[in-house]
Amino acid sequence: MTEQEYFTVHHNLTINVEALGSDFALPDENTFVSEIPVPFIVASEFSQLDMLADKARLELQNKELKHVINLLDTQNAKLNLLLSFMLSQQDEAMVRFQTTQFGASQLSYRSDIEIDVEQVVRVKLFLDHPAAAIYCYAQVVECEPSEQGFVITLRYKLLRETDQDLLIKAALYQQQKLLRQRSLERDNK
């Protein structure tokens, strides 16, 4: 993975963070991909299919096929509900945290426990939109004391490119949502 910088958005996502031993070595690419839980792979594939469905939906709207669009939207909602349930089974309460911000190159979260800078961690991110989950490895780049414990910043070290694209999409969605909300507030003044 290249060391590119992406913008981050302030948003709470559920994540699991598991600190690994100081002697832990990152796996090679093939080993990494083989250890990703199946529901995470399925979620990634679903997200790719959602992008194709969005393109098909636009074509159908131009042909005035509203009932077909509604049927597709309903089927998509059912699949996303099932996917969300599958992914919730991967969430481990003992290592659950909430992000304070996230992006496609790093994330930050609050913790009661201090973690050493450069510590390698295994991370599961559970995205709301698109409905997906991401499995990756990251490294602590900052651990700052705060009023409520520590704010820990992680930089991704091993992340599939398709998952990085999902993070970009999720960050853009949250940014657009925030901009729409600000626009509405401005219009209501």
Backbone as numpy.savetxt, mean C-alpha at the origin, in Angstrom:
# Nx Ny Nz CAx CAy CAz Cx Cy Cz
16.02 -2.72 -6.75 15.17 -1.53 -6.75 16.05 -0.29 -6.75
15.75 0.67 -7.57 16.54 1.89 -7.64 16.14 2.82 -6.50
17.05 3.72 -6.14 16.81 4.66 -5.05 16.14 5.93 -5.57
14.91 5.82 -6.07 14.19 6.98 -6.56 13.38 7.58 -5.43
13.17 8.88 -5.49 12.35 9.58 -4.52 10.95 9.79 -5.09
9.95 9.53 -4.30 8.56 9.76 -4.68 7.93 10.59 -3.58
6.90 11.34 -3.92 6.25 12.14 -2.89 5.50 11.23 -1.93
5.33 11.71 -0.72 4.58 10.95 0.28 3.31 11.72 0.63
2.31 10.98 1.07 1.06 11.59 1.50 0.81 11.20 2.95
0.20 12.10 3.67 -0.18 11.83 5.06 -1.48 11.04 5.03
-1.40 9.80 5.42 -2.58 8.93 5.41 -2.29 7.71 6.28
-3.33 7.25 6.96 -3.19 6.07 7.81 -3.52 4.81 7.04
-2.53 3.95 6.88 -2.70 2.62 6.33 -2.34 1.62 7.43
-3.00 0.49 7.43 -2.61 -0.57 8.34 -1.38 -1.26 7.76
-0.38 -1.45 8.61 0.83 -2.15 8.19 1.22 -3.15 9.27
1.98 -4.13 8.88 2.64 -5.03 9.81 4.13 -4.82 9.62
4.85 -4.65 10.73 6.30 -4.47 10.66 6.93 -5.49 11.60
7.79 -6.32 11.05 8.48 -7.35 11.83 9.98 -7.09 11.74
10.59 -6.72 12.89 12.03 -6.48 12.92 12.75 -7.82 12.75
13.80 -7.81 11.96 14.57 -9.03 11.69 15.92 -8.95 12.39
16.56 -10.06 12.59 17.84 -10.10 13.29 18.90 -9.27 12.62
19.89 -8.86 13.39 20.97 -8.03 12.85 21.80 -8.79 11.81
21.73 -10.12 11.85 22.48 -10.92 10.88 21.64 -11.28 9.65
20.42 -10.76 9.56 19.53 -11.09 8.46 20.07 -10.50 7.15
20.10 -11.32 6.12 20.52 -10.86 4.79 19.29 -10.88 3.88
19.11 -9.83 3.12 17.98 -9.78 2.19 18.06 -10.94 1.22
16.92 -11.55 0.92 16.93 -12.66 -0.04 17.18 -12.15 -1.46
17.57 -13.07 -2.35 17.69 -12.68 -3.75 16.28 -12.51 -4.32
16.20 -11.97 -5.51 14.91 -11.62 -6.13 13.97 -12.83 -6.23
14.48 -13.97 -6.68 13.63 -15.16 -6.83 13.11 -15.67 -5.51
13.96 -15.70 -4.49 13.53 -16.14 -3.16 12.49 -15.18 -2.60
12.74 -13.88 -2.79 11.80 -12.87 -2.32 10.42 -13.09 -2.95
10.36 -13.24 -4.25 9.08 -13.41 -4.94 8.41 -14.70 -4.48
9.17 -15.75 -4.23 8.57 -17.03 -3.82 8.02 -16.99 -2.40
8.49 -16.07 -1.56 7.99 -16.02 -0.20 6.80 -15.06 -0.02
6.42 -14.34 -1.06 5.28 -13.45 -0.97 4.01 -14.30 -0.82
3.19 -14.02 0.22 1.97 -14.81 0.41 1.05 -14.73 -0.82
0.41 -15.84 -1.14 -0.46 -15.93 -2.32 -1.51 -14.83 -2.36
-2.19 -14.51 -1.24 -3.19 -13.43 -1.32 -2.61 -12.08 -1.79
-1.33 -11.83 -1.51 -0.70 -10.59 -1.95 -0.51 -10.60 -3.46
-0.13 -11.76 -4.00 0.03 -11.89 -5.46 -1.33 -11.73 -6.13
-2.35 -12.38 -5.56 -3.71 -12.28 -6.12 -4.17 -10.82 -6.10
-3.93 -10.13 -4.99 -4.34 -8.73 -4.88 -3.67 -7.87 -5.94
-2.40 -8.13 -6.19 -1.68 -7.38 -7.21 -2.28 -7.63 -8.60
-2.59 -8.90 -8.88 -3.21 -9.24 -10.16 -4.58 -8.58 -10.30
-5.36 -8.58 -9.23 -6.67 -7.93 -9.25 -6.52 -6.45 -9.59
-5.53 -5.81 -9.00 -5.33 -4.38 -9.26 -4.98 -4.13 -10.72
-4.18 -5.02 -11.31 -3.86 -4.89 -12.74 -5.13 -5.05 -13.57
-5.98 -6.01 -13.19 -7.24 -6.21 -13.91 -8.18 -5.02 -13.74
-8.14 -4.39 -12.56 -8.97 -3.19 -12.34 -8.61 -2.09 -13.32
-7.33 -1.94 -13.63 -6.92 -0.91 -14.59 -7.49 -1.21 -15.98
-7.48 -2.49 -16.36 -8.08 -2.87 -17.64 -9.59 -2.63 -17.62
-10.22 -2.94 -16.49 -11.66 -2.73 -16.36 -12.01 -1.25 -16.48
-11.16 -0.39 -15.93 -11.41 1.06 -16.03 -11.40 1.51 -17.49
-10.47 0.98 -18.26 -10.40 1.32 -19.69 -11.64 0.81 -20.43
-12.05 -0.42 -20.12 -13.25 -0.98 -20.75 -14.50 -0.18 -20.36
-14.55 0.25 -19.10 -15.69 1.04 -18.62 -15.81 2.35 -19.41
-14.68 2.98 -19.68 -14.70 4.22 -20.47 -15.24 3.97 -21.87
-14.81 2.87 -22.48 -15.31 2.54 -23.82 -16.81 2.27 -23.80
-17.28 1.57 -22.76 -18.71 1.26 -22.65 -19.54 2.52 -22.41
-19.00 3.47 -21.63 -19.73 4.71 -21.37 -19.98 5.46 -22.67
-19.03 5.40 -23.56 -19.18 6.08 -24.84 -20.27 5.45 -25.70
-20.59 4.20 -25.42 -21.63 3.51 -26.19 -22.96 3.46 -25.43
-23.03 4.14 -24.29 -24.29 4.24 -23.52 -24.79 2.88 -23.03
-23.93 2.04 -22.54 -24.32 0.72 -22.02 -24.31 0.76 -20.49
-25.20 1.54 -19.91 -25.21 1.77 -18.47 -25.45 0.50 -17.66
-26.33 -0.38 -18.13 -26.62 -1.60 -17.39 -25.41 -2.53 -17.36
-24.69 -2.60 -18.44 -23.49 -3.42 -18.49 -22.44 -2.84 -17.54
-22.32 -1.53 -17.52 -21.38 -0.86 -16.62 -21.76 -1.16 -15.18
-23.04 -1.06 -14.84 -23.48 -1.36 -13.48 -23.17 -2.80 -13.09
-23.39 -3.73 -14.02 -23.09 -5.13 -13.76 -21.59 -5.31 -13.49
-20.75 -4.71 -14.31 -19.31 -4.81 -14.11 -18.88 -4.20 -12.77
-19.45 -3.05 -12.44 -19.13 -2.41 -11.17 -19.54 -3.27 -9.98
-20.70 -3.90 -10.08 -21.19 -4.77 -9.01 -20.28 -5.98 -8.85
-19.91 -6.60 -9.96 -19.01 -7.75 -9.90 -17.65 -7.35 -9.33
-17.15 -6.20 -9.71 -15.89 -5.71 -9.20 -15.97 -5.47 -7.69
-17.08 -4.89 -7.23 -17.26 -4.65 -5.80 -17.27 -5.97 -5.02
-17.92 -6.99 -5.58 -17.94 -8.30 -4.92 -16.53 -8.88 -4.82
-15.79 -8.81 -5.91 -14.43 -9.34 -5.90 -13.55 -8.58 -4.91
-13.70 -7.26 -4.85 -12.90 -6.46 -3.91 -13.25 -6.80 -2.47
-14.52 -7.07 -2.20 -14.94 -7.47 -0.86 -14.29 -8.79 -0.47
-14.32 -9.75 -1.37 -13.70 -11.05 -1.13 -12.19 -10.89 -0.95
-11.58 -10.08 -1.78 -10.15 -9.84 -1.69 -9.78 -9.20 -0.36
-10.57 -8.23 0.08 -10.31 -7.56 1.36 -10.37 -8.56 2.51
-11.33 -9.48 2.45 -11.43 -10.51 3.48 -10.18 -11.40 3.46
-9.77 -11.84 2.28 -8.57 -12.69 2.16 -7.35 -11.98 2.74
-7.21 -10.71 2.42 -6.04 -9.97 2.87 -6.08 -9.72 4.38
-7.27 -9.54 4.93 -7.39 -9.30 6.37 -6.86 -10.50 7.16
-6.89 -11.68 6.56 -6.36 -12.88 7.21 -4.83 -12.83 7.32
-4.20 -11.98 6.56 -2.74 -11.85 6.58 -2.26 -10.82 7.60
-3.18 -10.04 8.17 -2.86 -8.98 9.12 -2.60 -9.60 10.50
-1.41 -9.37 11.05 -1.03 -9.92 12.35 -1.09 -8.83 13.41
-1.99 -9.00 14.38 -2.24 -7.98 15.40 -0.99 -7.64 16.22
-0.11 -8.60 16.44 1.07 -8.37 17.28 2.08 -7.41 16.65
2.05 -7.27 15.34 3.00 -6.39 14.66 2.27 -5.33 13.83
1.03 -4.99 14.23 0.20 -4.04 13.49 0.49 -2.61 13.95
0.61 -1.73 12.96 0.81 -0.31 13.19 0.00 0.46 12.16
-0.04 1.79 12.32 -0.69 2.66 11.35 0.35 3.64 10.82
0.36 3.82 9.51 1.29 4.78 8.93 0.85 6.19 9.28
1.80 7.09 9.34 1.49 8.52 9.42 1.58 9.12 8.02
2.43 8.51 7.20 2.56 8.90 5.80 3.17 7.75 5.02
2.91 7.74 3.72 3.48 6.70 2.88 3.68 7.23 1.47
4.52 6.55 0.74 4.77 6.85 -0.66 5.39 5.63 -1.31
5.91 5.80 -2.49 6.46 4.67 -3.23 7.94 4.44 -2.94
8.54 5.28 -2.10 9.94 5.05 -1.74 10.13 4.84 -0.24
9.17 5.32 0.57 9.30 5.16 2.01 7.95 5.35 2.69
7.94 5.01 4.00 6.76 5.24 4.83 7.22 5.58 6.23
6.31 6.18 7.01 6.57 6.46 8.41 5.39 5.95 9.23
5.69 5.52 10.46 4.63 5.05 11.35 5.03 5.32 12.80
4.04 5.27 13.69 4.27 5.46 15.12 4.40 4.11 15.80
5.30 4.06 16.80 5.51 2.84 17.56 5.90 3.19 18.99
5.56 2.31 19.92 6.00 2.47 21.31 7.43 1.98 21.48
7.91 1.24 20.51 9.21 0.58 20.61 10.20 1.26 19.67
11.35 1.60 20.21 12.42 2.18 19.40 13.08 1.08 18.57
13.42 1.41 17.35 14.13 0.48 16.47 15.40 1.17 16.00
16.48 0.42 15.97 17.77 0.97 15.56 17.75 1.37 14.09
18.40 2.49 13.80 18.58 2.92 12.41 19.39 1.84 11.70
19.05 1.57 10.46 19.63 0.55 9.60 19.09 -0.85 9.86
18.20 -1.01 10.87 17.57 -2.31 11.12 16.72 -2.69 9.91
16.82 -3.93 9.46 16.02 -4.44 8.36 14.72 -5.00 8.93
13.61 -4.71 8.26 12.30 -5.17 8.70 11.53 -5.76 7.52
10.61 -6.67 7.84 9.68 -7.23 6.86 8.38 -6.44 7.03
7.81 -6.00 5.93 6.63 -5.12 5.99 5.51 -5.69 5.13
4.30 -5.59 5.66 3.08 -5.85 4.89 2.27 -4.56 4.95
1.92 -4.02 3.80 1.08 -2.81 3.73 -0.28 -3.22 3.19
-1.33 -2.75 3.82 -2.69 -3.07 3.39 -3.32 -1.80 2.83
-3.46 -1.75 1.50 -3.98 -0.56 0.82 -5.50 -0.59 0.76
-6.11 0.59 0.91 -7.56 0.72 0.78 -7.96 0.86 -0.68
-7.23 1.73 -1.38 -7.55 1.98 -2.78 -6.26 2.16 -3.56
-5.94 1.31 -4.45 -6.69 0.13 -4.84 -6.65 -0.92 -3.73
-7.67 -1.77 -3.70 -7.72 -2.82 -2.68 -6.59 -3.81 -2.98
-5.54 -3.73 -2.17 -4.37 -4.57 -2.41 -3.53 -4.64 -1.13
-2.55 -5.49 -1.16 -1.59 -5.59 -0.07 -0.21 -5.78 -0.68
0.78 -5.28 0.03 2.14 -5.31 -0.48 3.05 -5.93 0.57
3.88 -6.84 0.11 4.85 -7.52 0.95 6.23 -7.07 0.50
7.05 -6.59 1.45 8.36 -6.09 1.06 9.32 -6.10 2.24
10.54 -5.73 1.97 11.55 -5.52 3.00 11.92 -4.04 2.98
12.23 -3.52 4.16 12.61 -2.12 4.27 13.69 -1.99 5.33
14.25 -0.78 5.39 15.30 -0.51 6.36 14.95 0.78 7.10
15.18 0.78 8.40 14.92 1.97 9.21 15.94 3.03 8.84
15.46 4.20 8.45 16.36 5.31 8.13 16.28 6.41 9.18
15.22 6.34 10.01 15.08 7.35 11.06 14.15 6.81 12.15
14.50 7.10 13.41 13.66 6.73 14.55 13.71 7.90 15.51
12.68 8.73 15.45 12.64 9.98 16.21 11.66 9.88 17.38
12.08 10.31 18.58 11.13 10.33 19.70 9.99 11.31 19.41
8.78 10.97 19.85 7.63 11.86 19.69 6.81 11.81 20.98
5.74 12.59 21.01 4.87 12.62 22.19 4.26 11.25 22.47
4.08 10.45 21.43 3.42 9.15 21.57 4.36 8.01 21.19
5.58 8.01 21.74 6.53 6.95 21.43 7.58 7.41 20.44
7.59 6.75 19.27 8.59 7.05 18.25 7.92 7.12 16.88
8.47 7.97 16.02 8.07 7.98 14.61 9.22 7.35 13.86
8.91 6.23 13.21 9.93 5.45 12.52 9.73 5.60 11.01
10.79 5.92 10.31 10.73 6.05 8.86 11.50 4.89 8.24
10.82 4.22 7.31 11.39 3.07 6.60 11.56 3.40 5.13
12.67 2.97 4.56 12.89 3.08 3.12 12.86 1.65 2.57
12.07 1.47 1.49 11.95 0.14 0.91 13.29 -0.31 0.34
13.64 -1.58 0.64 14.88 -2.16 0.13 14.62 -3.24 -0.90
13.53 -3.98 -0.74 13.18 -5.05 -1.68 11.67 -4.98 -1.89
11.29 -4.54 -3.11 9.89 -4.26 -3.43 9.70 -4.54 -4.92
8.66 -5.32 -5.24 8.41 -5.59 -6.67 8.00 -4.30 -7.37
8.37 -4.18 -8.63 8.03 -2.98 -9.40 6.52 -2.79 -9.51
5.77 -3.90 -9.67 4.31 -3.78 -9.75 3.73 -3.26 -8.43
4.36 -3.63 -7.30 3.89 -3.13 -6.01 4.25 -1.66 -5.82
5.39 -1.26 -6.37 5.75 0.16 -6.31 4.73 0.97 -7.12
4.29 0.43 -8.26 3.26 1.09 -9.05 1.96 1.21 -8.26
1.62 0.17 -7.49 0.41 0.22 -6.66 0.54 1.32 -5.60
1.72 1.46 -5.02 1.94 2.51 -4.02 1.81 3.90 -4.64
2.31 4.05 -5.86 2.16 5.32 -6.56 0.68 5.61 -6.79
-0.04 4.61 -7.26 -1.47 4.77 -7.52 -2.23 5.10 -6.24
-1.90 4.42 -5.15 -2.57 4.67 -3.87 -2.27 6.08 -3.36
-1.02 6.51 -3.48 -0.64 7.86 -3.04 -1.34 8.92 -3.88
-1.40 8.70 -5.20 -2.09 9.66 -6.07 -3.58 9.73 -5.74
-4.19 8.58 -5.46 -5.60 8.55 -5.09 -5.84 9.38 -3.82
-5.00 9.18 -2.80 -5.16 9.93 -1.56 -4.93 11.42 -1.78
-3.96 11.76 -2.63 -3.68 13.17 -2.94 -4.87 13.80 -3.67
-5.44 13.09 -4.64 -6.61 13.60 -5.36 -7.80 13.77 -4.42
-7.98 12.83 -3.52 -9.06 12.90 -2.54 -8.92 14.15 -1.66
-7.69 14.41 -1.22 -7.41 15.59 -0.41 -7.67 16.87 -1.19
-7.24 16.90 -2.46 -7.45 18.10 -3.29 -8.94 18.36 -3.54
-9.71 17.27 -3.78 -11.16 17.43 -3.96 -11.81 17.97 -2.70
-11.38 17.45 -1.55 -11.93 17.90 -0.27 -11.63 19.38 -0.05
-10.41 19.79 -0.32 -10.03 21.20 -0.18 -10.83 22.09 -1.13
-11.04 21.60 -2.34 -11.82 22.35 -3.32 -13.26 22.54 -2.85
-13.85 21.48 -2.32 -15.22 21.57 -1.79 -15.30 22.53 -0.62
-14.32 22.47 0.27 -14.30 23.38 1.42 -14.18 24.82 0.96
-13.36 25.06 -0.06 -13.18 26.40 -0.59 -14.47 26.91 -1.24
-15.17 26.00 -1.95 -16.42 26.38 -2.60 -17.54 26.66 -1.59
-17.48 26.03 -0.42 -18.51 26.22 0.59 -18.29 27.45 1.45
-17.18 28.14 1.27 -16.90 29.35 2.07 -17.61 30.54 1.51
